[in-house]
């Protein structure tokens, strides 16, 4: 007997990662998808423009901090992927952490309390590798100490550990995902890869914080979307209460990323300029891939060279999209 199609709630569904997850689920599964987003600076309905009319997608304009709305939505779904977050690192440093606390911690708490009253088959929290801080081991596995180095990262660690506590205390089907640095089409130009690409496409200097030695594990967003599908489909008995990295196991420095972008864009007058180092900078991020592979069989498929080529092509072909986004943003970030 074929089980009925599941109904999946994706919070923050108009964001970069979440919109790609939604697009992937609609293309690769029979799931009905509900997208909830409050459409702050990082939420953009244009990210879903090509699928908004899909018969299996419903969009709800609302906030995960609205307990009554959340309760209504949770009552009608089987799976929750909580990707709603304030994620602008420099904004958390320069403007304060209040919005980050209320969305990343209190919003998560409201969702968790909702599934206590209306049980779901599983709750997948999109946490962040930023909770680890700078790598103390190479690579960082899921038992690496949590030493967040920015207010943003601290609030992600708070939501991460709060979700785990609900698994321990209430035996809820919680799965915690710590993705490493995503990049790809439709990413906000504040982030380093699209920032470098758009600067190169316009002939502007590529702005690098510090000397560019900070390195990251760069994950192509389509691979991340496949990982989320895998985590929905893997038996929950294998995953409940687990923390899993979603990573490639390879790190590349920001300075090298700048050079690779310039090579990939080509025919640009851009140069590189160095800005003061960002406060709370994380020196190195590289993720262990072993646990995710052991539990689910998933591994990233896209090399950085392949992903960058596809990403540059998308930004080259969608100039109106990123110029509109950049015009609404007054902040930049290096990771």
N, C-alpha and C positions, 0 to 999 in steps of 0.2 A: 504494500500500500504506500503510495507516494504521500509524504506529509504535506499539509497545507503550506502555502507560501507564507513566509514570515513578514511581519510588519516591523520595520526598523525606523526608530526615531534617531535622527542625526542632529544634534544640537550645534549651534554655530554653523549651520549648513550652508551659508553663503560665503564662508571663508575659503581660504586657499586649499588647505588639505581636505576639509570636509566636502567642498563642492566636487573635488576630484573623486572622493570616496563615493558620493552620491551618483555621479556620472558612471563610475565603474559598476556599482551595484545594479543600476538600471540596465546597463549593457550586458552584464555577465550573469545575472541571477533573475529569478522571478519575484523577488521581494517587492512589496509595497514600501515606499520610503516617505517619511514625514520629515521635512526640513524645518527646523525652528531657528530663527535668527532675529536678533534685535537690530541688525543693520547699523552697527557702529562703524568706525572708520575702516575696520578690517573686513566687515561684511558687505558684500557687493552683489546685488541681484544679477548683475551682468555675468558673474561667475557661473550662473545657472541658466543663462539666457537660452542656450540651445536645448535645454531639457525641461524648462518650466512648464511646457504644455504636455509633458509626458503623462500618459494615463495612470501610471503607477506612482507619480510624485505629487505630494501635497506640500504647499509652502505655508507656514504660519509665521506671521510677523509678531514676535514676542520675545520675552526675556526669561532666561532660566531662573532669574530671581523672583519671578511672579509665581508664587506657590500655587495659586488656584489654577492658573493656566497649565503649569507643569503637571498638576494632579490629573487634570482632564486628559492631557495628551498621553501620559504614562499609562492610564487606564486602558488605552486602546492599542498598545504596542507589545511586541514580544521581546525586542532587543533594543537597547539604547547604546548609541555611540556618542559619548559626551566629548565633543570637540570644541565646545564654546569656551572661549578664553580671551582675556586681554593678554596680548603677547608681545607688545612693543617694549623691548628691553630698555632702551634709552628713555622712553616716556616714564617707565617705572622709576628710573633713577632721577630724572630731572623734574618731574611733576608730582611725584609722590605715588604711594602704593594703594591708596584707598580703593580705586576702581578695580585694581587687580585682586585685592582681598575679597571684595564683595562678589565679583564674578567667579574667580578661580577657586575660592574656598567656600564662600557662602552659597554660591550657585550650585556647586557640587553637592553641598549638604542638602539643599532643597530637593535635588533630584534623588539623592539617596534616601531621604525620608519618604519621598513619593513611592519608591519601589518597596519600601517596607509595608506600605498600605496596599499597593497594587503590584504584586510580584511579577517580575519579568523573567524570561528564560536566561538572560545574561545582561550585564551592564559593563560595557567596555569604556574605560576612562582613558582618553588620550592625555597622558602626562607629558613629560619632556625629559630629554637627556640632560637639560640644564640643571636638573636637580642634583646631579652628581658633582658639579663644580669641575675643577681641573683634574685630569686623570692622574690617579695615584698608581694605577696598574695599567698594563698594556696587554690586551684591550680591557675596557671597563665592562665587568659583568654585572648582573643584577644585584649582587651583594656588595658592590662598591659603596663606600660611605656616601651619604647624602650631605653635600656641603655647598648648597646654592650660594652663588656669588652676586646676585642682584635681587632686588625686591620682587621682580617678576618670577625669577626662579624659585624664590622662597615660597611664593604663593602657590606655584605649581607643586612644590614638595608638600605643602600643607594639604592641598586637595588630594594628592597621591596617597598620603598616609591616612587621611580621613576615610577615603574609600576602602583602604585595606582594613581599617578598624571596623567598618561596617561588615566586612566579610567575617572577621574574627568574632565580633560581638553578636551579630544577627544571622550569620551563616547565609549571607546574600551572595549571589553568583557574580562576584566582582572579578574583572580581568583588567589589569593595569598595564598600559602600553607606554614604553618610553622611547619614542622615536628620536632619531638623531636628525641632523639638520636637513630638512626637506628643501628641494628646489624644483622648479619646473614651470610650465605655463600657468598664468593667472596668479602668480605670487605678487604680493604687494611690493611696489618699488622701494620700500624702505629696507627690504632685506638684501643681503650682500650680493647674491648672484644676480637678481634682476636689476639691482642698482648699478652694478658694474656693466651689465648688458645695455641698459638704457643710456648710461653715460657714454659708453663706447659708440652706440648708434647715433648719438647727437654730437659726437666729437668733444664732449666735455671730459675733464680730467677724472680719472677713477680715484675716488677718495678712500684711502686706506688708514684705518686707525692704528697708530703706533708703527712698528716696522713691518707689520703683516705676518709675524711669525706664528700667530695663533692659528691652530689647525682644527679642522672639523671633519667628522664623518658625514659625507654628503649623500643623501638618500633621494633618489628620483621619486617624485610624488606618485607616479603611477604604480611603482613598486610598493609604496606605502598603502595605496588603495587595495592592491591585491592582498597585502598582509592583513588588512582589516577584514576582507571577505573570508580569508582563511580562519581568522579568529572567530568569526561568526559561525563557521561551519564545523570547526573542530569540536568534538564532544566536550561539553562543559565540565564533565568530571575530571578532565585532564587539565583544565585551565582555571577553575574557580580558585581565587586567592593568589594566583600567580602574577608575578611581574615579569614582563618580557621586553627586552630591547628589540627595536626594529632598526636595523643598521646594516652597513655594508662590510664593516671590519677594515676599512681603508680610510685614512685621513689625509687631507690635502690642506696646505696652509693658505691663508687668505691672500698672501702675496702671490703664490702660485696660481690661485684662482684668477687673479687679475690678469696675469700673463696669458692664461689659457683663454680667457674671454677675449682679450685683444687679438689673439691669434685666430679665434673662431669667428669673430665679427669681421676682421680684416678691413682694409681700406678705411681706416679711421685716423683722425688727427689727435685722438685722445692720448694723454700721457698719464702718469701716475703721480699723485700727490699724497703726502703723509700728514695726517691730522694727529692731534694728541691722542694718546691711548685712552680707550674708553674705561671709565671707572668700573671696577669689578670684573675686568676682562678675564675670561676663561682661556687658559693657555692651550690646552689640548683636549680634544674629545675624540675618542675612537671606541666603537662599541663592539662588545662580544656578540657574535651571531649564533653561538652554539645552542642556547636554551630554546630560542624560537624555532630553530631547525629541528631540535630533538622533539619538541612538543607538537609541532604542526607540519614539519617538512618544508616550511617556507624559507626561501633565501632570495635576496635581492638579485634581479636579473640584469639590471641596466648599469653599464659602466659609466663613469663620470664623463668620458669623452662622448659617448652616445647621448647621454642625457643632456649635456650642455649643447650639443649640436641641435637637438630637438627644441630645447628651450630658446636658444638664440633665434631659430627659425620662427618660433611662435611670436616672440616679441617684435621681430622684424615685420611680421605680417599683421600685427595688431597694435600699431602705433597709437591709434585713437584711444584704445582701451587704457594703455599705461600712461599716456599723457593726461587723460582725464583723472586717473587715480593720483598721479604725482601732483597734479594741480590742487588736490584737496588735502595733501599731506605736507606738513612743515617739518617732519622729522626724518632722520635717516638712522640706519642701524647697520652694524657690521656683522651680524650673525642672526 
